[in-house]
Amino acid sequence: MQQNHIDALKKIVGEDNVMTSTEDLFSYSYDATPGHAHMPDAVVTPANTNEVSQIMKLANANKIPVYPRGSGTNLSAGCVPTKGGIVLLMTRFNKIVEIDLENLVAVAEPGVIVADLNSTVAVSGLIYPPDPGTVATATLGGTVCENAGGLRGLKYGVSKHYVMGLEVVLANGDIMNTGGKNVKDVSGYDMTKLFTGSEGTLCVITKIIAKLVPAPEAKKAMMAIFNDLDDAGKAVSGIIAAKIIPATLEIMDNATIRTVEDYMKIGLPLAAQAILLIEVDGNPTVVEQEAAKVMTVLKSNNAATVQIAKDDAERDKLWAARRAALPALAKLRPTTFVEDATVPRNKVPDFLRAVSAAAQKHNVTIGTFGHAGDGNMHPTIVCDIRDAEEMKRVYLAMDEMFKTAIALGGTLSGEHGIGLGKLPWMENQHGAVSMNVMRSIKRTLDPNLILNPGKLVGEC
Ligand SMILES: Cc1cc2nc3c(=O)[nH]c(=O)nc-3n(C[C@H](O)[C@H](O)[C@H](O)COP(=O)(O)OP(=O)(O)OC[C@H]3O[C@@H](n4cnc5c(N)ncnc54)[C@H](O)[C@@H]3O)c2cc1C
């Protein structure tokens, strides 16, 4: 980027909102994804839609790459400025514009932290359900762009189920509005859905109209230990077949159980092949009935032990093991890859076995935990990225893992998005025709290929 471009950016957003020092550029050269880093030429923090529009006009006219960024917690290298250019930091867009209690809708800027939105609507007895592990740091814009989900995705879905409308700035600087507060809206192509999950490759999101739902009145958590992986798998299908949709239905495999026990010393049985954690929520009477039914299904599928939390303190204890899964695994080695391949829920045991076999075959350490109810697994590979020989084995294991997920009828990503990390397998999942259609959408909306170039659909 030339000095006159930097000067023009300073004119648009003010001197203080353009960073060019080496230290600042280094801080925005990477995100939460291991193995990807590149220095940008400038980090720009606009304050309003008009400024974003002017930045995009300048970038488009001069073919300068632009990488939108929220809190940088994504796990797919979505914010890494691989071709230099501008990191567009959206954190000054931090206003909750409106909480509309008659329509159960929030209107908010993309830099609002998800937990802040939730604490604001909690006083009205409402929730914004997408709850990634990073709710306390991730931005609403980042979660919408990654289509993020979380622990309660089985019952409540992912971000796309809550985005009703958007204000976006296109690559050429045009400002566009999609959707709105209407519960029913079938007018035209669904551009809101197209932009949700577009990972900063099609537009910059500057405002979000989000659906809110009533907070559940009661919750009940249970934990079951299984000595046989298939029994755990049958219990998962059995709970759904009993017409119960828990808010959460989580699984930890043997490698994760052993690592968590070593980390926390809470008495988890080291030989257990799976632990299921289940939470039902809703009306208090229904919650009690559903919890009883879940207990029956767990026992009839040979759970070795089943615990039910009697109060909040016990509930916290049960969840402690699941909350510790990622930190416990991450502590083992310097580098942690958290993947999110997803399979139909009845294929979860097959997938867990395949991951474990791939780990053994390539001599790498993988612990798998995740959202068994919706089939969204988190195979977590711990390694040392500085060891080239080990990394070759890690990528071979990843290759097997993703190809197995696809062969089982699954998908590369249930909630983390594609970015750069999973790009090599996109054609395996979608085929050449779909990839061509996706790339032609990218070329139409961003003909100069300046928005997060090379990500999600690759080079166009
Ligand atoms: C420990 C850990 C646990 C996690 N747990 C979960 C989990 O449970 N579930 C889950 O789904 N994810 C999880 N994640 C991944 C991550 O937190 C989510 O993807 C989150 O949504 C990213 O939000 P962010 O604000 O950090 O976005 P960023 O990382 O800043 O950006 C994400 C993507 O969105 C684009 N973007 C950001 N803002 C805009 C905008 N305004 N306009 C256009 N594009 C934009 C960026 O270019 C990038 O491609 C986890 C990550 C970590 C590190």
The ligand as an SDF file (V2000), in Angstrom:
LIG
                    3D

 53 58  0  0  0  0  0  0  0  0999 V2000
  -11.3310  -21.3700   22.8160 C   0  0  0  0  0  0  0  0  0  0  0  0
  -12.2870  -21.1620   21.6850 C   0  0  0  0  0  0  0  0  0  0  0  0
  -13.5570  -21.7170   21.7710 C   0  0  0  0  0  0  0  0  0  0  0  0
  -14.4690  -21.5400   20.7340 C   0  0  0  0  0  0  0  0  0  0  0  0
  -15.7010  -22.0960   20.8290 N   0  0  0  0  0  0  0  0  0  0  0  0
  -16.5780  -21.9450   19.8040 C   0  0  0  0  0  0  0  0  0  0  0  0
  -17.8690  -22.5660   19.8720 C   0  0  0  0  0  0  0  0  0  0  0  0
  -18.2370  -23.1790   20.8600 O   0  0  0  0  0  0  0  0  0  0  0  0
  -18.6980  -22.3920   18.8250 N   0  0  0  0  0  0  0  0  0  0  0  0
  -18.3500  -21.6640   17.7160 C   0  0  0  0  0  0  0  0  0  0  0  0
  -19.1430  -21.5510   16.8000 O   0  0  0  0  0  0  0  0  0  0  0  0
  -17.1310  -21.0830   17.6220 N   0  0  0  0  0  0  0  0  0  0  0  0
  -16.2450  -21.1970   18.6360 C   0  0  0  0  0  0  0  0  0  0  0  0
  -15.0080  -20.6130   18.5430 N   0  0  0  0  0  0  0  0  0  0  0  0
  -14.6440  -19.8450   17.3320 C   0  0  0  0  0  0  0  0  0  0  0  0
  -14.8850  -18.3020   17.4210 C   0  0  0  0  0  0  0  0  0  0  0  0
  -14.9550  -17.8500   18.7390 O   0  0  0  0  0  0  0  0  0  0  0  0
  -16.1260  -17.9160   16.6540 C   0  0  0  0  0  0  0  0  0  0  0  0
  -15.9340  -18.1620   15.2710 O   0  0  0  0  0  0  0  0  0  0  0  0
  -16.5500  -16.4470   16.7960 C   0  0  0  0  0  0  0  0  0  0  0  0
  -17.7690  -16.3270   16.1510 O   0  0  0  0  0  0  0  0  0  0  0  0
  -15.6180  -15.4380   16.1850 C   0  0  0  0  0  0  0  0  0  0  0  0
  -16.0070  -14.1270   16.6090 O   0  0  0  0  0  0  0  0  0  0  0  0
  -14.9470  -12.9330   16.5110 P   0  0  0  0  0  0  0  0  0  0  0  0
  -15.5860  -11.6610   16.9110 O   0  0  0  0  0  0  0  0  0  0  0  0
  -13.7180  -13.2970   17.2250 O   0  0  0  0  0  0  0  0  0  0  0  0
  -14.7260  -12.9130   14.9320 O   0  0  0  0  0  0  0  0  0  0  0  0
  -13.3460  -12.7950   14.1480 P   0  0  0  0  0  0  0  0  0  0  0  0
  -12.4960  -13.9510   14.4520 O   0  0  0  0  0  0  0  0  0  0  0  0
  -12.7790  -11.4560   14.3380 O   0  0  0  0  0  0  0  0  0  0  0  0
  -13.8860  -12.8960   12.6440 O   0  0  0  0  0  0  0  0  0  0  0  0
  -14.4640  -14.0700   12.1530 C   0  0  0  0  0  0  0  0  0  0  0  0
  -14.7400  -13.9400   10.6480 C   0  0  0  0  0  0  0  0  0  0  0  0
  -15.7480  -12.9670   10.4290 O   0  0  0  0  0  0  0  0  0  0  0  0
  -15.2770  -11.9060    9.6090 C   0  0  0  0  0  0  0  0  0  0  0  0
  -15.8500  -10.6860   10.1910 N   0  0  0  0  0  0  0  0  0  0  0  0
  -15.7690  -10.2580   11.4740 C   0  0  0  0  0  0  0  0  0  0  0  0
  -16.5300   -9.1600   11.6380 N   0  0  0  0  0  0  0  0  0  0  0  0
  -17.0720   -8.8630   10.4190 C   0  0  0  0  0  0  0  0  0  0  0  0
  -17.9420   -7.8480    9.9280 C   0  0  0  0  0  0  0  0  0  0  0  0
  -18.4360   -6.9050   10.7140 N   0  0  0  0  0  0  0  0  0  0  0  0
  -18.2860   -7.8650    8.6150 N   0  0  0  0  0  0  0  0  0  0  0  0
  -17.8110   -8.8210    7.7940 C   0  0  0  0  0  0  0  0  0  0  0  0
  -16.9940   -9.8110    8.2000 N   0  0  0  0  0  0  0  0  0  0  0  0
  -16.6320   -9.8270    9.5000 C   0  0  0  0  0  0  0  0  0  0  0  0
  -13.7720  -11.9900    9.6420 C   0  0  0  0  0  0  0  0  0  0  0  0
  -13.1940  -11.5220    8.4370 O   0  0  0  0  0  0  0  0  0  0  0  0
  -13.5370  -13.4760    9.8350 C   0  0  0  0  0  0  0  0  0  0  0  0
  -13.5810  -14.1160    8.5850 O   0  0  0  0  0  0  0  0  0  0  0  0
  -14.0780  -20.7830   19.5780 C   0  0  0  0  0  0  0  0  0  0  0  0
  -12.8090  -20.2030   19.5070 C   0  0  0  0  0  0  0  0  0  0  0  0
  -11.9070  -20.3960   20.5530 C   0  0  0  0  0  0  0  0  0  0  0  0
  -10.5510  -19.7580   20.4470 C   0  0  0  0  0  0  0  0  0  0  0  0
  1  2  1  0
  2  3  1  0
  2 52  2  0
  3  4  2  0
  4  5  1  0
  4 50  1  0
  5  6  2  0
  6  7  1  0
  6 13  1  0
  7  8  2  0
  7  9  1  0
  9 10  1  0
 10 11  2  0
 10 12  1  0
 12 13  2  0
 13 14  1  0
 14 15  1  0
 14 50  1  0
 15 16  1  0
 16 17  1  0
 16 18  1  0
 18 19  1  0
 18 20  1  0
 20 21  1  0
 20 22  1  0
 22 23  1  0
 23 24  1  0
 24 25  2  0
 24 26  1  0
 24 27  1  0
 27 28  1  0
 28 29  2  0
 28 30  1  0
 28 31  1  0
 31 32  1  0
 32 33  1  0
 33 34  1  0
 33 48  1  0
 34 35  1  0
 35 36  1  0
 35 46  1  0
 36 37  1  0
 36 45  1  0
 37 38  2  0
 38 39  1  0
 39 40  1  0
 39 45  2  0
 40 41  1  0
 40 42  2  0
 42 43  1  0
 43 44  2  0
 44 45  1  0
 46 47  1  0
 46 48  1  0
 48 49  1  0
 50 51  2  0
 51 52  1  0
 52 53  1  0
M  END
$$$$
